[in-house]
Amino acid sequence: MAFFIGKDREARRAYGFDEVALVPGQVTINPDDAKINTSIGSLRLKIPFIASAMDGVVDVGFAVQMSKLGGVAVLNSEGVHARYENSEEILQKIVSSAAEEVTNLLQKIYKEPIKEKLLSKRIEQIKKKGGLAAISAIPKRATRYSQIALEAGADLFFIQSTVTSVQHESSNYTSVDFAKISKTVGKKMPLIIGNCVTYDAALALMETGAAAILVGIGPGAACTTRGVLGMGVPQVTATVDCAAARDFYFKKSGRYVSIITDGGMVTSGDICKAFASGADAVMIGSGLAKAKEAPGGGFHWGMAMPDRYLPRGTRIRVGTTASLSEILLGPATVDDGTQNLAGALRVAMGSLGARNIKEMQLVEIIIAPDIKSEGKVYQKAQKLGMGK
């Protein structure tokens, strides 16, 4: 439904996670019987969780551990791990710097050239230790880096930028041909492209041959895009719209393209709402930056923060709260929905009568902006549970 925001100017109402709730139906099932596995192209994951390609979240060790737990972590091909052999020393400088100095420090650190041999080495290290190797690159480097990733044995390749479109125009350089990259490497290594937030943009990206599409512009905890550029669409509406494109494309072509909701999920409840909105998997940053295994040591910063011209991110302290296994698989030792994400998803699916992710995408959603505060007077007053 559209509303008039001024004379002859319409605006569509969009919804985020805090504004909706999920409605149980007539059937409930044992949470142990809920299947939360998912697929991205030919790759099958036991749990539908992907760790964001951020330097404070993913390094070689984290990627290996994430794989062993059933998910996948994405290594940033343009981050410190591909620029510095001793990336741990660089990360320590970042997390120990003063708040007023960190943006300038990051801009200096990321001036160091990316080393292609080091990137290959990182991929090989992940594979040697038995992990799934997933790599992310911005569009202008995608053609070259996808070949490096393929030759080094990577399992997934992400082409990712703040806003990615098939029809990109420039007077300074040649636009990336996503379809060509897909034909070159897509059959051997699933290609994931993002980010987008609309039906038409998602459909166009799907038609390039991508195995999955990333959905989300600016919702991440460390991202400042929405403040700096004033753009974005709340994640529930964005996911619903892009999932509709997926369903149309599947009917049209017979090829299923996964939807990955990227960012904006603070609790397990948000994750459940993402799947109900149509997601096949979710990409998480700050929630996993809290893991003991995360290289950021309890700090997290946006991918666009080191930009030399217009930084669009900030460094936040998320703390170190539990092991990666506890955050993903439990048992939870806190009551705020930040641990045992897989268990919470199964319990929600059981209560909603969803036997698998596809059925979870069909549950009823209602508009309920006060759902989190209803009846929570004591929690709010004492700053406990949902009142924090």
Beta strands, then each sheet from edge to edge (+ up, - down):
strand 1: 2-6
strand 2: 9-12
strand 3: 20-23
strand 4: 38-40
strand 5: 43-45
strand 6: 49-51
strand 7: 72-76
strand 8: 134-137
strand 9: 156-160
strand 10: 191-196
strand 11: 212-215
strand 12: 258-262
strand 13: 281-284
strand 14: 299-301
strand 15: 315-317
strand 16: 364-367
sheet 1: 1+ 2-
sheet 2: 3+ 16-
sheet 3: 4+ 5-
sheet 4: 6+ 7+ 8+ 9+ 10+ 11+ 12+ 13+ 6+
sheet 5: 14+ 15-
end
